[in-house]
Amino acid sequence: MRSRLLPAVLAGLILLALLPIAASADTGADRQLDQVTDLMRVGRMDEALANLTAMQQANPDQLRAWMIKGLILGYVGMADEGRAEANERLAADPADGGGLALAIGIAVADGDDATAKDASARLVAAFPESADAWDIRGGVLSMQSEDAAARESQAAFDRALAIDPKHVDALINRGEQAEPTDPDAAERFLKRAVEARPASTDANDAWTAFLIGQNRMAEALSAYDAWLGKQPASPIALMGKATVLADEGRYDEALWLVQNVVRDDTGYRDGFYLEGQLLLALGRSAEAVDAMNDLLEQYPGDEDAEGLRSEAAAAVQAAPTSGNTTRPPTTAATRSPAPAFAALLAVAVLGAAVLRRR
């Protein structure tokens, strides 16, 4: 039998450059916004929205915060409320940055490319010297399918970097754009992102995912260690490192990391699922069944958990006559070259899906 790699872990390693933060300086607002996006990653959308609202009271003009608010509202079924707020702000001032960025986030969540594209054009017209505005514009264009939009997207990211050479999200976006055709250039952009903000979840996640995609596993593990040196309790870093260790057959080490994650977040569905996979791989099938039973108490009907529980139960029954042959995937997940803005959208979708399970 073959065990499945946790879909959310795949999403993290394949798609996530996670949500890049706005400025080159590591400000308190940046750290708060990083916490918001981390909560989105693990499906805690209500907490993410509450933290974002508190942050905006002290930092009402941060454009990315408004866009992220639009994404959250769109995916928790509050798009109408968000749209009304955006319309009210824009009625008072058609060039209001918060209103435009909020409208962009809601439009992206709705899949309304035309509205997002129009609002992002208005945003850079109103804020031509804002690196955030140009990065948002580039992100919107990167989600369009036309070749011309791809070129415009790159130009927008380059404009953001001309304004602020240490703009973390623009560096990540440019790195991911370059990766399919020029991995050397991608590496330079992503290294610069980590250097600009060494404790950034987004920069570190993008950098480690790039190394995994290049099959540079030893370097990826070293990068995870450096990341954990800055963020020892980061569930994203711990889960990412655990997945690489599992791919190398180092199941005991991987399990220790995952158990640290689920100890600190008893509602973290993805952590419990990976714990079950690792227990099964180690031949501890009865414990894997128990772990999936615990998961299903919190997430009734979870198909992945039910499937893994059945697999583990079959291994328990077969134990007297045959050894355990289940193993986590032996090939590390590689990531597609989706831009960071698309990764942000994937995080919102993933978080909303986890939220709906509760």
N, C-alpha and C positions, 0 to 999 in steps of 0.2 A: 504494500500500500504506500501511497505517496501523500504526504501532508501538504497542505496549501499554505503559502506564505500569506500572512494577514493582509487583506486588501488595503487597510489604512496604512500599514507600514510601507507597502508598495507605493501608495499615493505619496507618502512622505518622501521616499527615496527617489521615486521616478519624477514626481511633479514639483515637489516643493522646493522653491527657493524661499518658501514661506513668505510672508508678507514683509517686504523691505520697509525700513523705517525712514523717516523723512530727511533728516539733516545729517551733515557730516559730524557735527559736534554731538557728543554723547550726553544729551541733556536729560533732565528728569522726565520731560514730556516724551522723549524718545523711548526711554525705558518703560514708561507707562504704556505706550502704544505697543511695544514689544510684548508686554504681558497680555494685552488685549488679544493680539494675534495668536499667542500661545494658547490661550483659552479657546479660541476658535478652532485650533487644530484638534483639540481633544473633545470638541462638541459641546463645550460649556458656553453656549451662545448667550444665555441670560446673564451670566457673570461677565462675559465679554462686553455686552451692551452696557451693563451697569458701570463697569470700570471705565469704559469709553466716555460715558456721560459725565462721570466725575472728572475725568481728565479734561474734557472740553470746557468745563466751568472755569478752569484756570488757564486753558490754552484754546480760546474760542476760534482762532484763525488758522489752525493747522489744516491744510487742505487734505492731506491723506487721511486724517482722522474723520473728516466729513465723508470722504468716499467710502471708507471702511464702514462707517455707520450705515450708509446706503446699502452696502452689500449685506450686512447683518439683518437690517430691516426687511430686505427683499427675501431673505431665506428663512425668516421666522414668521412669515405671513403678515408683516406689518408694512408692506410696501405703500399702501394707501396713506398711512399716517406719515411716512417719510416723504412721499410725493407732495402731500399737502404742506408740509413744513418747507420743502424746497420751493414750491410755488409761492408761498407767502414771502419768503426771503427775496425771491427774484422779482416779485411784484413791487416790493419796496425799492429794490436796486437790481436791475438786470445784470449788473456785473458783480454781484455778491459772490465771493469765492466759495463760502460755505454752501450756499444754495446750489451753485453749479457743480461742485464736487459731490454733494449729496445726490443731486439728480443723476450724475454719472454712475455712482454706485448702484442706485436703484435700477437704472437702465441696463447696466451690465447684468445684474441679478435677473432681470426680466428677459434678457436676451435681445434687448432692443438696441441693435447696433447703430441705427441711424441717429437715435436720440443721444446715445453716448458719444458718438463722433461729433455731432453738432455742439453738444455742451462742452466737450473738451476743446474744440476750436475756440469757443467763446472764452473758455478759461485762460488759454494762453494769450488771447487777445487782451484780456483784462489784466493779466499778470505776466507780461513778456519777460521779466527778469526773475521769475520764480523757477528754480530747478524742480520743485515739486510739481508745478503746473505742467512743465514740459515732460516730466516723467509720466504723469498721469495721461497726458496726450499720447505719448509713445505707447503706453500700455493698452489704451483703447485701440489704437491703430494696429497693434500687434495681433489683435484678435480678429482682424479682417482678413479675408482670404485673397484679396487682390495683391499682385506683385507691387503695384504702386504704393499700396498701404504699407507693405513691409519696408519699402525704402523710406517712406515718410516716417515710419516708426523709428527706424534707426537714426534718422536725422533728428528726431525729437529727443531721443536719449542722448545723442551727441551734444545737442544744445543744452540739455540739463547738465552734462558734465563740463561743458564750457563755462557755465555759470558757477558750478560747484564741482571741482574735480574729485572730491571725496564723497559725492552723493551716493550712498550705499545702494539704494534701490536701482538707480540708473546703471551703476557698475554691474550689478547682478543681471539686470536685463540685457545689457550689452554682452556680457559674458555668455549668457544663454543663447543669444542670437548668433554669436560667433561659433559656438561649440560644434554645430554640424559640419561646418566647412573649414574652420580654422581653430582647432583645439588649443594651439599655442596662444593665440590671441585671447581665447576664452579664459585660459588659465591666468593670464596677466590681469584681466578685468576682475576675476573672482578673488585673486590674491589681494588686489588693491581694496576690494570690499572688506575683506577680513582685516587688513591693516588699518582701514579707516575706522572700523568699530570692532575691536577684537572680541567683545562680549556679545555681539549681535547674533541672535538666533538665526536670522535670515541669511546673513553672510556666511556663517559657519555651515548652515544646512546646505546652502548652494555649493560651497566649496567641497564638502565631504561627498555630496551627491555626484559632483563632477568627477572626483577621484574614483568613486565606485564605477561610474559609467566608463571610465578609462581603464578599468580593471587594475587599478593601482591600490590594492587592498592594504598593503602594509602602510602606505602613506595615509590612506583613509583612517586606519586605526590610530595613527599618530595624530592626525588632525582632530579626531574625536577626543583624544586625550587632552590636547591643547584646549579644545572647546570646554571640556569638563573641568579643566583647571580654572576657567573663568566662570562657568555655570555648573557647579558640582551636582545640582539637583535637577538639571534640565531633562525632562522626560523625552524630549525630542532627541537629544544627544545620547541618552542612555539606551533608548529603543533602537536608534540607528546603529550604535556600536554593537548592541546585542545581535542585531540582524546580521552584521558582517561576521561576527564571531560564530554564529550558528552556521552561516554559509561555509565556514572553514572547519566545521565539525567540532568546535569548541563549545559544546552545549552547556557544560557546567558553568563556565564563565558567563555565557550569555544568560543563563537562568538566574544567576546571582544579580545581574544588572536589572533584569526585568522584575524580579521580586522586590527590588528597591523601589521601582516605579509604582507598582501596585500597592505597596505598603503605604506610600505617601498619598496615593489617589485611589481610594477603594472603589470608585466608580469608573475607572479607566478601562473601558471595554477592550480596547486594542491590546493593552498590556496583559490583561487576563487571558486573552485568546493566545497571544504569543507564549505566555507561560504554559498554557496547556499543550501547545505544539512541542515545546522543549521538553516537558515532562514525558510526553509520548516518545520523543526521540531518544530519551535516556532510558526507556524501558519501564518508566514509572507510570504505567497505564492507569492503574486505579486512581492515582493522584490526579491524572489528567481528567478522568471522568468527574472527580470531585470538583476540580477547578471549573469545568464547563457547567456543572450543576449550579455552582455559585454564580457564574456569569449569567446563566439563563434565569436565575431568580431576579436579577436586575434588568435583563433584556429578554423578556419572554418572546419566543418565536424566532430568535436570531438563528438564521439558517446556517451560518458558518459554525456557530457554537454547537448546534444540533448535529451537524455533520461530523465535527471533530469528536464529540461525545460518542457517537456511534462507532467511529473508527477506534477510539480508545477502548470502548466496551468490547469490541470484537477482539482487540489485542489481549484484553484480560482473559477472555474465554479461551483464546488460543494459546495462552502462556504455557500450560503444562506440556504441550506437544511441539511448540515451535517458538523460535526466538522472535523478538521484535525487529521488524524490518523498516519501520517507519522512520523517515528522516526529513528534517526541514529541507527546503530546496538547496541544492549544492552550488547553484550559480547565483551570485549576488545580483540584486535588481539593478538594472540600468535605467537611466532616466531619459525621457524624450526631451528634445530641445525646446520645450514649451517655454515661452517667456515668463518672467516672474509675475507679470500681471495676470497671466492665465493661471499660474500657480495659486495666486491669491484667490481667484475665482474657484479653483478646485478645492481650496481649503474651506471656503464658505459652503460649497456644496457638501463636502464631506462632513463638516461640522453640523450642518442642518440635518443630514441623514442620521448621524449619531443621535442628535437631539430628538428626532422623531421616534427612535427606538425606545425612548425612555417612557 
